[in-house]
Amino acid sequence: MNTSKIIATLLILASFGVGYLGYNKIAESTNEVNLLGLKIEASDESGKQEGYLFLGLAAILFFGGIYTLNKSKN
């Protein structure tokens, strides 16, 4: 197996892990409570921002892995 294929596979797997962390950060940053028919929402904006950064990094890793995989086929 070619080393560029291994690197591409590792990049794609790392993107899934980072994407999962980012999604969880965003989900944990928003809470909702229903108290006596009154809906109260609270959100942590810095946590959401960090989650979106993780998702962006995951996208970069994923497309970098795909690019590396396609380049290694040539």
C-alpha positions in Angstrom: 0.0 0.0 0.0 1.3 3.4 -0.9 2.1 5.9 1.9 0.0 8.6 0.3 -3.0 6.3 0.4 -2.4 5.7 4.1 -2.1 9.4 4.8 -5.3 10.0 2.8 -7.1 7.4 4.9 -5.8 8.8 8.1 -7.0 12.3 7.1 -10.5 11.1 6.3 -10.7 9.2 9.5 -9.5 12.2 11.5 -12.1 14.3 9.8 -14.8 12.1 11.0 -13.5 12.3 14.6 -13.1 16.1 14.5 -16.5 16.5 12.9 -18.1 14.3 15.7 -16.4 16.5 18.4 -17.6 19.7 16.6 -21.2 18.4 16.4 -21.2 17.5 20.1 -19.8 20.9 21.1 -22.6 22.6 19.2 -25.2 20.3 20.7 -24.0 20.8 24.2 -23.9 24.6 23.8 -27.7 24.9 23.6 -30.1 23.9 26.3 -33.8 24.3 26.6 -36.0 24.1 29.7 -39.8 24.0 29.7 -41.0 25.5 33.0 -44.8 25.9 33.6 -45.4 26.1 29.9 -42.7 28.7 29.5 -39.8 27.8 27.2 -36.4 29.0 28.4 -33.4 28.7 26.1 -29.8 29.2 27.0 -26.8 29.0 24.7 -23.1 29.3 25.0 -21.9 31.3 22.0 -18.2 30.6 22.5 -18.9 26.9 22.6 -20.9 27.1 19.4 -18.2 29.0 17.7 -15.6 26.4 18.8 -17.9 23.7 17.4 -18.2 25.4 14.1 -14.4 25.8 13.9 -14.1 22.0 14.5 -16.6 21.3 11.7 -14.7 23.6 9.4 -11.5 21.8 10.3 -13.2 18.5 9.7 -14.3 19.6 6.2 -10.8 20.7 5.4 -9.3 17.4 6.6 -11.9 15.4 4.6 -11.4 17.2 1.3 -7.6 17.1 1.8 -7.9 13.3 2.3 -10.0 13.0 -0.8 -7.6 15.1 -2.8 -4.6 13.1 -1.6 -6.4 9.9 -2.4 -7.3 11.0 -5.9 -3.8 12.3 -6.5 -2.2 9.0 -5.4 -4.2 7.1 -8.0 -2.5 9.0 -10.9 
